[in-house]
Amino acid sequence: MITTTAYPGYTKNPPAISFMGRKTWDPGRSLQTFVTVTFGVTAREQIEIVEQIGTAMSEVGPLVREAMAAHVDFTEIGSTCCGVGTKVSQASGTSEATVRGSVPA
């Protein structure tokens, strides 16, 4: 498995690793075709899988935020492994957990 992290200005630079001969952040149908040919997962099944992952993330995000609020030692783990970060409110000094790419709960 290869993972990557978005960084400031990533859209102006291609990824370091090519996929099916292309260095692009948007593989288009190439990724879908690769998964179908290599693993036998149809396009419809791929869509269902992605939807299930999104649903699971939506359900787990609030639980991770709760755990981070209740257990200070879990803050770093929740932030690192689950895509949840914390921000400290300047006015109140309290921390608020957020899922990257989402609106805070």
C-alpha positions in Angstrom: 0.0 0.0 0.0 1.2 3.5 -0.8 -0.2 6.5 1.0 0.3 10.2 0.3 -0.6 13.4 2.2 -1.9 16.6 0.6 0.5 19.5 1.3 0.2 23.2 0.5 0.6 23.7 -3.2 0.2 20.0 -4.1 -2.2 20.9 -6.9 0.6 22.7 -8.6 3.0 19.7 -8.5 2.4 16.2 -9.8 2.7 13.2 -7.4 6.1 11.6 -7.3 4.7 8.1 -8.2 3.0 7.4 -11.5 -0.1 5.2 -11.9 -0.6 3.4 -15.1 2.0 5.6 -16.8 0.4 8.9 -15.6 1.6 11.3 -12.8 -1.7 13.0 -11.9 -3.8 13.5 -8.8 -6.9 12.6 -10.8 -6.4 9.1 -12.3 -9.8 9.3 -13.9 -11.2 5.9 -15.1 -7.7 4.4 -14.9 -8.1 3.5 -11.2 -11.5 2.1 -11.8 -10.3 0.0 -14.7 -7.3 -1.2 -12.7 -9.5 -2.4 -9.8 -11.9 -4.1 -12.1 -9.2 -5.9 -14.1 -7.0 -6.8 -11.2 -9.5 -7.6 -8.5 -12.7 -8.3 -10.4 -14.6 -5.6 -8.6 -17.2 -3.9 -10.9 -17.6 -0.2 -11.2 -20.9 -0.4 -9.4 -19.4 -2.4 -6.5 -16.5 0.1 -6.3 -19.0 3.0 -5.9 -20.9 1.0 -3.2 -17.6 0.4 -1.3 -16.6 4.1 -1.4 -20.1 5.0 -0.2 -19.8 2.5 2.7 -16.4 3.9 3.7 -17.8 7.4 3.6 -20.7 6.4 5.8 -18.4 4.6 8.3 -16.2 7.7 8.5 -19.2 9.9 9.2 -20.3 7.6 11.9 -16.9 7.1 13.5 -15.8 10.7 13.4 -18.1 11.9 16.2 -17.0 8.9 18.4 -13.4 9.8 17.8 -14.1 13.4 18.8 -15.9 12.3 21.9 -12.9 10.0 22.9 -10.5 12.8 22.3 -12.5 15.1 24.5 -12.9 12.5 27.2 -9.3 11.1 27.1 -6.6 13.7 26.6 -4.0 10.9 25.9 -6.1 9.8 22.9 -5.9 13.2 21.2 -2.7 12.5 19.3 -3.8 9.0 18.3 -7.3 10.2 17.1 -5.6 13.0 15.2 -3.1 10.8 13.5 -5.0 7.7 12.7 -8.5 8.9 12.1 -8.1 12.1 10.2 -9.4 14.1 13.2 -7.6 17.2 14.3 -8.0 19.6 17.2 -8.1 23.4 17.3 -8.0 25.5 20.3 -10.6 28.3 20.6 -8.7 31.6 21.4 -11.7 33.0 23.2 -12.4 30.1 25.6 -9.2 28.2 25.6 -11.1 25.0 24.9 -10.2 22.5 22.2 -12.6 21.4 19.5 -12.0 18.3 17.4 -12.7 18.4 13.7 -12.6 15.8 10.9 -10.4 17.0 8.1 -12.5 18.3 5.3 -15.7 18.6 7.4 -17.6 21.2 9.3 -16.9 21.0 13.1 -19.6 19.2 15.0 
